[in-house]
Amino acid sequence: YFYSREQISEVAKKYECCPFELSLDLSLYSDVIVCDYNYLFDPQVYLKRFFELEETDSYFLVDEGHNLISRAREMYSKALSLQLIKDFKKLLPKHHRKHHKILQQFIEYCEESRKLLKDQDYLFQKELPDKLIDLGYRWSEYFRDFLLELKDKIPTWLQNLYFDLMSFLKISEYYDDHFTFLVELVNHELQFKIFCLDPAHFIKQKLDFGKGSVLFSATLSPVQYYQNLLVGHTDDLTFRQSSPFNQNQFQVLVADYLPMTYKYRSQVVDSLCELIKKATDIKAGNYFCFFPSFSYMEEVYQRYIQLYPEAEVLIQSRELKDVEKEAFLANFQAQNEQVVLGFCVLGGVFSEGIDLKKNRLIGSIIVSVGLPQISKEQEELKKYFDEKNQQGFYYIYQLPGFNKIMQAAGRVIRTEEDRGVILLIDQRFGRKDYMQLYPTHWSKGVVVHDLNSMLNQLKQFWH
């Protein structure tokens, strides 16, 4: 029997109980539970009723396994802002003397950390500051009592600060060589972050709660990379299923003549616009164009509608609610009368889990190799894996970027009746280190060195 969300809500409303708690109780009588990663892997919200014991009779089927690495890293990383703590201290009534005293000690210790930065904006250190954690635990006791006094009059930001503190302290209990501690200035105020570099040990620990597990995805390649990052070794059994689709259903074209590195991409906007326009004019229908960032997507969009004002182009907004997402996709109905372009961001909500079957989508134009944006955290991860296996760039930039490419390309062919094109636009796509990442079902792909060659290949495929 299937318990739907609507049924659970209806019964909970009738008997005036919490629908979430009711669904948890129902789960005890269920053979199959479909849920988010959190309910197994998150150290704070996992379902204790199932996983308090070291082993259960459960089997875990983990869908979209490639996403679990970044999700688990987030679950074991927590930040604490000194500014919010100072704001709280100002509001704390004076009669809470002991609370004021420990809070002042906590703030003073944090301020001492400012000296570590010297003239830098941030600093990573291997050691977790034990005194900070000790003061945090002592403060949390007074904080909890204060919230109990307020009862149901707790401001949301204050409740969030308490949860942030408790999360920070909880994650500190797991701190080992797979973590680093970050002290940084955010808007001129201190922030502390426990940053998980490698969550594989924790993922494996959770998977070991069950009798067995299967992790699967359309993009778990190269499999050794994912095994290392998901469970820390390559001993487990693997199975790769070849593509079920006929290679004549799609055409992969690699345009290696446009440089898409950050330094040059703004210089080739007009050439890119011309490529998109002429390539899509050959066959009317719906296309997605994927870009490496919102800023570059918006730059190309503005130039595209300036050059081709008659074009029908929809652009992904930066803040997208579920209703807006559905409204965006509703524009891509089955048709072959006009060209409809959807400008999207690589790795965004339209890169995965979108099923536009048959001729609801006939092409993906993928701009750049999708390297993650450089940040202090990304660079620290690169350094960690350079020290571990000399593959920092490969692990942290190249492979996660290529995973985005595979996900975006996978939007095109969804059924045996689909036909479509995948255009990869970047000089780097023609390099050996990228071509060896291509899946076997791309073996009929063609590298083109100019626009005319690409257009000729497209005409042959469509006609």
Secondary structure, DSSP 4 states (H G I P E B T S, - for coil): ----HHHHHHHHHHHT--HHHHHHHHHTT-S-----THHHH-TTTS-HHHHSSS--S-EEEESSGGGHHHHHHHHT-EEEEHHHHHHHHHHS-TT-HHHHHHHHHHHHHHHHHHHHHTT-SEEEESS--HHHHHHHHHHHHHHHHHHHHHTT---HHHHHHHHHHHHHHHHHTT-STTEEEEEEEETTEEEEEEEES--HHHHHHHHTTSSEEEE--TT--SHHHHHHHHHSSS-S----PPPSS-GGGEEEEEETTS--STTTGGGGHHHHHHHHHHHHHTS-EEEEEEES-HHHHHHHHHHHHHH-TT-EEEE--SS--HHHHHHHHHT--S--SSEEEEEEETTSTTTSS----GGG--EEEEES--PPPP-HHHHHHHHHHHHHHS-HHIIIIIHHHHHHHHHHHTTS--STT--EEEEEE-GGGGSHHHHTTS-GGGTT-EEESSHHHHHHHHHHHH-
